[in-house]
Amino acid sequence: MADHTAETRITLHPHTRRVRIFDGDILIADTCKAIELRERGYPPRHYLPRADVNISKFSISSTVTHCPFKGDTTYYSLPDIADVAWSYERPVDEMQAIAGRLAFDARKVTELVE
């Protein structure tokens, strides 16, 4: 039997619901083109196109992590919130749909899905 661990562990779900990210009262991202990533054991995450994020407010963090199912992660910080978002710039082949998109730590910002 083939090993389908990565296939069943993570699924991607494009949707057209509006996703907005706020830092307090400040809108920092707004899209209707998010991809929801569902990974067993973790809450769903919305990966937003970089073009729909006010990227000028962010700086690249020194934090780097590796996920064997997605690849190497680059983290981004706001002036007052460290490691608030992350991106897989060169994800593994199975995760190319999230390449360059940003996901946000919902404990540090407000995420509204309409």
Secondary structure as a PSIPRED ss2 file (coil, helix, strand):
# PSIPRED VFORMAT (PSIPRED V4.0)

   1 M C   1.000  0.000  0.000
   2 A C   1.000  0.000  0.000
   3 D C   1.000  0.000  0.000
   4 H C   1.000  0.000  0.000
   5 T H   0.000  1.000  0.000
   6 A H   0.000  1.000  0.000
   7 E H   0.000  1.000  0.000
   8 T H   0.000  1.000  0.000
   9 R H   0.000  1.000  0.000
  10 I E   0.000  0.000  1.000
  11 T E   0.000  0.000  1.000
  12 L E   0.000  0.000  1.000
  13 H E   0.000  0.000  1.000
  14 P E   0.000  0.000  1.000
  15 H C   1.000  0.000  0.000
  16 T C   1.000  0.000  0.000
  17 R C   1.000  0.000  0.000
  18 R C   1.000  0.000  0.000
  19 V E   0.000  0.000  1.000
  20 R E   0.000  0.000  1.000
  21 I E   0.000  0.000  1.000
  22 F E   0.000  0.000  1.000
  23 D E   0.000  0.000  1.000
  24 G C   1.000  0.000  0.000
  25 D C   1.000  0.000  0.000
  26 I E   0.000  0.000  1.000
  27 L E   0.000  0.000  1.000
  28 I E   0.000  0.000  1.000
  29 A E   0.000  0.000  1.000
  30 D E   0.000  0.000  1.000
  31 T E   0.000  0.000  1.000
  32 C C   1.000  0.000  0.000
  33 K C   1.000  0.000  0.000
  34 A C   1.000  0.000  0.000
  35 I E   0.000  0.000  1.000
  36 E E   0.000  0.000  1.000
  37 L E   0.000  0.000  1.000
  38 R E   0.000  0.000  1.000
  39 E E   0.000  0.000  1.000
  40 R C   1.000  0.000  0.000
  41 G C   1.000  0.000  0.000
  42 Y C   1.000  0.000  0.000
  43 P C   1.000  0.000  0.000
  44 P C   1.000  0.000  0.000
  45 R E   0.000  0.000  1.000
  46 H E   0.000  0.000  1.000
  47 Y E   0.000  0.000  1.000
  48 L E   0.000  0.000  1.000
  49 P C   1.000  0.000  0.000
  50 R H   0.000  1.000  0.000
  51 A H   0.000  1.000  0.000
  52 D H   0.000  1.000  0.000
  53 V E   0.000  0.000  1.000
  54 N C   1.000  0.000  0.000
  55 I H   0.000  1.000  0.000
  56 S H   0.000  1.000  0.000
  57 K H   0.000  1.000  0.000
  58 F C   1.000  0.000  0.000
  59 S E   0.000  0.000  1.000
  60 I E   0.000  0.000  1.000
  61 S E   0.000  0.000  1.000
  62 S E   0.000  0.000  1.000
  63 T E   0.000  0.000  1.000
  64 V E   0.000  0.000  1.000
  65 T E   0.000  0.000  1.000
  66 H E   0.000  0.000  1.000
  67 C E   0.000  0.000  1.000
  68 P C   1.000  0.000  0.000
  69 F C   1.000  0.000  0.000
  70 K C   1.000  0.000  0.000
  71 G E   0.000  0.000  1.000
  72 D E   0.000  0.000  1.000
  73 T E   0.000  0.000  1.000
  74 T E   0.000  0.000  1.000
  75 Y E   0.000  0.000  1.000
  76 Y E   0.000  0.000  1.000
  77 S E   0.000  0.000  1.000
  78 L E   0.000  0.000  1.000
  79 P C   1.000  0.000  0.000
  80 D C   1.000  0.000  0.000
  81 I E   0.000  0.000  1.000
  82 A E   0.000  0.000  1.000
  83 D E   0.000  0.000  1.000
  84 V E   0.000  0.000  1.000
  85 A E   0.000  0.000  1.000
  86 W E   0.000  0.000  1.000
  87 S E   0.000  0.000  1.000
  88 Y E   0.000  0.000  1.000
  89 E C   1.000  0.000  0.000
  90 R C   1.000  0.000  0.000
  91 P C   1.000  0.000  0.000
  92 V C   1.000  0.000  0.000
  93 D H   0.000  1.000  0.000
  94 E H   0.000  1.000  0.000
  95 M H   0.000  1.000  0.000
  96 Q H   0.000  1.000  0.000
  97 A H   0.000  1.000  0.000
  98 I H   0.000  1.000  0.000
  99 A E   0.000  0.000  1.000
 100 G C   1.000  0.000  0.000
 101 R C   1.000  0.000  0.000
 102 L E   0.000  0.000  1.000
 103 A E   0.000  0.000  1.000
 104 F E   0.000  0.000  1.000
 105 D C   1.000  0.000  0.000
 106 A C   1.000  0.000  0.000
 107 R C   1.000  0.000  0.000
 108 K C   1.000  0.000  0.000
 109 V C   1.000  0.000  0.000
 110 T E   0.000  0.000  1.000
 111 E E   0.000  0.000  1.000
 112 L E   0.000  0.000  1.000
 113 V E   0.000  0.000  1.000
 114 E C   1.000  0.000  0.000
